[in-house]
Each structure stands twice: as C-alpha cells, then as structure tokens.
Amino acid sequence: MKKLIAGNWKMNGSLAMVAELTQAVVSKAQELDDVCDFLLCPPAVYIRDVTRFAQSSAVQVGGQDCSCEESGAYTGEVSAAMLRDTGCDYVILGHSERREHHKETSALVAAKAEQALRHNLTPIICIGESENERTRGKEKTVVGQQIDESLPAALSENIVIAYEPVWAIGTGKSATPDDIADMHQFIREKLQEKLADSAMIRILYGGSVKPGNATELFSVPDVDGALIGGASLKADQFLAIGAAVKD
Ligand code: PGA
C-alpha cells in the first residue's frame, strides 16, 4: 500500500510560511509520487492558499477538524462541506489535543466522521493512550474502546486511522518499533472484525516522527504512513520523512 505522509501544522504558520512550505513540498512531491502520497493539513484560514499552491500537483490538502453539524448557528465552526468546497480531500478528527483541550468525546468524533464521509472527505481518526494508561498496561483497552466508539456507524474503507500515543506527541519520545508493531496489529485486527473490506484502511503512526526515525518506522508491519506535527513545519524534514519510505 502506498504510504501516506501527512503534515499536521496545528496552529502554526503565516501566509509567508504557507507559500514557502507548500511550494517546497509541491516541487519535490512528484519525485516521490511512486512511493508515497503527501498531505498537508494547515490551519483552516490557510486552506485556500495551500490548495492554490498545490493545484495540479499530487499534494493533497486536509483540515484539522470539522463540525458534526451540517451548517447554521455554530459560531467559530468549520463544516465538512466547506472543507470540501475549498479543496480538501481529508480531515483530521479526534486529535488528542482536541480530545484534551476541547473535551471531545469519541462519540463526537464518530459524528464528525459521519459528516466528513457525507461530504466525500476521508476522516483521519486519531486514537492513542496517555502515558499513565500505558504505565498501567491499559493501552489496548483504551485504544480498543476508542476504535469501538470513534468510528462512523456507516463504516467504509474510506477512513484512515492515526495511532498517536499521547506521550509521544511533541515530546521527542517516539514509541519503540515493537510497541508500534504490536499496537498496529491490534488495530488491524479490530478493523477486520468491523469491516470485511478493511485491508485497504491505512494505519498511520504519529508522535515525534523525524527524518532520523522514519526509516525504522516505515519498516514496521502495518505502518502505512505517518502523521507528523513539528517536523512537518520544515520542508526539508517533512520531505526527508517521505524519502525514507524508499530506504
Ligand atoms: P509531533 O506531533 O510530530 O510534533 O509529535 C504529531 C501530531 O500531533 O500529530
């Protein structure tokens, strides 16, 4: 399966940075097109700029969140239809920062995923345990429950799962290849239980992915790409992670 290299810019960037970063990624992405797909997820206000720079390239664009509602009196929200309208193909949902700071529940994430699918967006559904949960040996219980509750009711193979252990995000502490292999296999089995046709669902790893650990990461079975925060803000690092797919 072709790997998905997804950049989650979070609340970072400026118009100047959007232009520079997107153009740099676009100009290199073609060379790596046979091994990976690149996806950029900028803050919502910059989506239109990124889609313009990425036009007629293989680079795809995604949102970082969407509303579970269709439209209406929801101040500050961005709808799935709007993301589609401005050129998005994907939307990140249920990132641990949204679960933590915005108290998003798995049920809400599932409702958002339904809405994304309704508007032809591929939801990237984020799951992952906290440090405390892993220390207590509860990581599979937590991740299993998140899968049970965060997936859209009308499940299709048009979703992506991002396994991001919360303690590995932005900390420089990536999970070990063995831990990642074990969890991705568990996630793959859970998906198979729910959907006969689940073999094509990509399972990404996220959490301190860098050029220095990307080669090892991509050699782990069932790692179908990466969701990258910090290193996606530097074109050379982001592209080096993509190039590591070939190693
Ligand atoms: P990080 O973030 O690569 O900076 O650890 C990953 C994420 O939050 O998706």
Residues whose N, C-alpha, C, O or C-beta is under 5 A from the ligand:
A	BS01	PGA	N8 A168 I169 G170 T171 G206 G207 S208 V209 L227 I228 G229 G230 A231
